[in-house]
Amino acid sequence: MSKLNSEQYERLRNEAKSPYRGLRIFIYIAFAGSGFIGAVVFFTRLIAGKGELESNLGNLALQIGVLALVTWLYRIDRSKKAVKPKN
């Protein structure tokens, strides 16, 4: 069995403390993009007067909520990485 160098050991240790972090970041980016595109679409529909006002306002609020949620989750995830535990 080969020995791990310190860089490999540290990377594996970080992955064990925060599993699937790369996947979570990808999901945050994907949902943020979706929320942003949706917000732009419904905002332009509101400005243009297309469709029902109540429906468009509700959908716009939902898309802004998705953006807010993803931003909040990303900040929590980022702050966990910034805090290094004491050994």
Order of alpha helices (4+ residues) and beta strands (2+ residues): alpha-alpha-alpha
